[in-house]
Amino acid sequence: MENVCMRMCILYSMYATYIDNNCEVTLCATQLVTNIAKNTRLDTVNNDAKINSWQLWLLEDCVRRLWDAQCMSEHANCDVITHLVGSIMSLMTSSVMEERVNGLNTLAAIALDEQVLSDIVNSMIVGKVAVLLKDPSIEVRVVAAGALRNISAGGSDDVVEAMVQQEVLTPLAELLQEYREVWTPVTTDLGEATARDIDPMTNTFVHATHLLWNLCECSDEALSVFNQEGLVHILLRHIDPSTWGHTLTLAVAECLLCVSENNPTVASAILPSADSLVTFVSRPADSAVDLRFATTIAGVLLNINYCTTSGNNFQLVLKILSTVLETDTLSLVNRYAGDPMSTAGSKPSITPQDLEHLILAQQLALEILSNICCPEDEEDWDSCENISSDGEAENGCTENPMDLEGARDVLSPEVLEGITHFKLFEKTLNKINYPNDDDVQHLQSMKYGPSLLNKLSSLRIRSLLCVQNLTSMLSLSDIGGTELMYSTWVNLGIKIFQNSCTDSGLLEATTGAMRAIMDRLSQDKCEKLAAITQEDLKLIFEAGVVCSVASVRANLARMVGTLGCLIVTQNTEESLNSGTAFTVLSAATEYLLKVAAHDGELWVSAEALDVIIDLYSDDKTDKLAHNTHLVDRLKGIQPQFKSKHHQQKKKLGEHRALVLTVRDNLVAFIKYKSPRAAKYGKSP
């Protein structure tokens, strides 16, 4: 041990000297070396921070290469990776099995740093690692599969695509084909991770399955190879937890969930086994991992269209979703944070692994529920795709506000009945809750706390998206009534606007839910909503201008427009031009015109203009249009809107139809509204 400590002191002394000479270069290098020092084991569940002699040699070699290279600071990151990969490569190509394992272990460790994944892939090392999936040694195969899994898990679609181009699929498929033969795992683990050295064959299969899942999720070529090689049959052989254990079967189920989506080849292969899969959903769940596994299988059954809405199996799916969502995970997390045994070395009353399984099961349950309520539009906006070669629409394509009654008609009576019977909206709404600031601070100081907080954040976003979908599909009574929805709308706004939220995903999901709730309340003529004051909207006006997320600005503009339309319908022409109604509508108009004129995204400006046209389409707004100088200001915006469209028309993508519609409608609206508003400017 003293020798190890001495070598570490020498190593970091070398680093200290190097930092003095080139601090910018070593910023990345130090981070990489720290990651290696802390992640010497490939096992992703039990990352033991052990320092081995081979690792010290690698670190020293890396430092010497850096020292000798005298890298320029602007090329520091590239040089660090280049030299580190060189050290790893020398180990990987060794004739000694232990050295190949050591090199792959190091690669798996540095792959946990997402910032360097692109550099790792660009070094072309992936193809050389893939070859080791066929190494004679099972120890080499398991660490090779794990290293590739780590690279694929943290990388972008481009990283995964590069892995595919470096021929990772062929050796991966060949490795999995070996599992067609009869074999028996050392242990069924019953939900606990199996140590790599105890059962390397099981762990190899688990890593390979996760790798396959990651590749198929991002690459059409990978999915094509999956179909051609018939890998679905290998996965189906390993689906029973009582035989293979939860660690393995959960990986299999999640891979099947991915590859079965919109894949007739896989669906036809799974259908003969569907009855046996149903038993995993119907039987009682004894643990958190059981719930997660059953929820995943339910998703697979829906993907292959085995659970029709009129059948008993569909009710089983809704029941498992209900069972998963009724668990108060937030309370369990708070209990874990406050459990003294969780930090005293004793076994806690609830483990962080159980909490992770529950949270991930709930995330998936919310995703499945959203998919049930919002089936894909088979027409794929066909009416909006008839675009001529010069970039203009041959036929106008309007984007009408959602017809909420029509939306409810999309759902079958069985789905509506099941959602209300199992109280799925109420359970979804409860998942919006998040630990308070004190609990967050305490959890961040715990070993597993940051990971749990990240998963709770994802759960909150999933719940908000699901609330958005369900709100448009259910009646007001089914979602709790006017009082609950209004208070939910207010509380959501307070949480993100008063607390200056900067999480773009949370902002988008929250404003989307708020917009859906306002649409519902507006349709039901909510009196509280119509009584909102200018002061109440101040935070929305501010966020709608300064927020950096375009979709959030668009949601806020739509919300303001919906509120304005509600006020217009519930007031006379005289009352619209005096008192609170006039104050609110004037402020709303000013805000929308500001967005229309100055927003950096053309499509957001189009949203604001579309809202203005809807708001002032009622004839009793003519005097209000005069008082707010609406027509003159729109005339000023019109030429710059056309100019922006000319510059950006090839970059509009999915927003093209909206922009084209608004461009044409704005001309007609100004022509219509101009004489009607002008009459109020004439002297009597």
Number of C-alpha atoms within 10 A of each C-alpha: 7 7 9 13 11 10 16 16 12 13 18 15 12 15 21 15 12 17 16 10 13 17 16 15 22 24 14 18 23 18 13 23 22 13 18 26 20 16 24 22 22 24 22 15 12 12 13 13 13 12 18 12 12 15 19 17 14 20 22 21 17 23 24 15 19 22 16 9 12 14 18 12 15 10 10 20 21 17 21 26 21 19 18 25 21 17 20 22 18 12 22 25 15 13 9 10 16 15 18 24 22 22 27 26 26 27 30 27 27 28 27 21 17 15 14 21 21 17 19 21 22 15 15 14 18 22 20 16 26 23 16 23 27 16 17 10 14 16 19 27 28 29 31 32 28 28 28 26 23 25 29 26 19 18 22 15 15 13 22 25 19 20 25 19 13 18 15 23 21 15 17 20 18 13 18 19 15 12 15 13 8 7 10 11 15 13 13 20 18 18 19 13 17 22 14 17 12 11 15 20 19 24 25 25 24 22 25 25 25 25 27 26 26 23 26 21 17 17 17 12 15 22 20 13 15 20 18 11 16 16 17 21 15 17 21 17 14 20 24 18 19 11 16 21 22 24 21 30 25 26 23 28 27 19 23 25 20 19 23 23 17 12 14 14 16 21 22 12 17 21 15 10 11 17 13 12 20 19 12 21 23 15 12 12 17 8 14 20 24 23 24 28 26 28 27 25 26 30 26 26 26 21 22 22 14 19 21 13 19 12 11 10 20 19 19 17 27 23 19 23 26 23 18 26 24 18 16 15 21 18 12 18 24 16 15 21 22 14 14 13 14 19 14 9 8 9 10 15 13 15 14 20 16 14 20 21 18 24 27 20 25 29 23 21 28 26 17 22 22 19 15 17 22 17 10 9 8 7 7 9 10 9 13 18 14 14 15 10 8 7 11 14 17 13 13 18 18 15 13 8 10 11 11 17 13 11 15 18 12 13 18 13 13 14 18 17 12 19 23 15 13 18 16 25 21 17 20 25 16 18 26 19 15 17 16 9 9 8 15 16 13 14 22 15 11 14 12 15 20 16 15 20 17 11 17 25 19 17 25 23 21 24 29 26 23 24 29 21 22 26 25 24 23 22 17 18 9 18 22 12 12 20 12 12 19 18 11 16 21 13 13 19 19 13 13 18 16 10 9 10 12 13 11 15 13 20 23 22 23 27 25 24 26 27 22 24 26 23 23 21 26 19 15 13 16 16 14 11 17 20 14 15 15 18 11 12 15 13 15 18 23 12 17 24 19 11 15 13 16 19 19 24 28 22 24 25 29 24 22 28 26 22 22 24 21 22 24 22 15 14 14 12 17 13 13 23 19 11 10 15 22 20 15 23 25 20 20 22 25 16 19 26 20 18 26 27 20 15 19 13 17 24 26 25 26 25 25 30 28 25 24 26 18 16 22 21 15 13 13 16 21 21 20 23 23 19 15 17 15 21 20 13 13 20 14 11 19 17 11 13 23 17 11 13 19 10 10 14 18 10 10 15 9 10 15 23 22 21 26 21 18 26 18 12 17 21 13 11 18 17 12 13 20 17 12 16 22 15 12 15 11 7 5 4
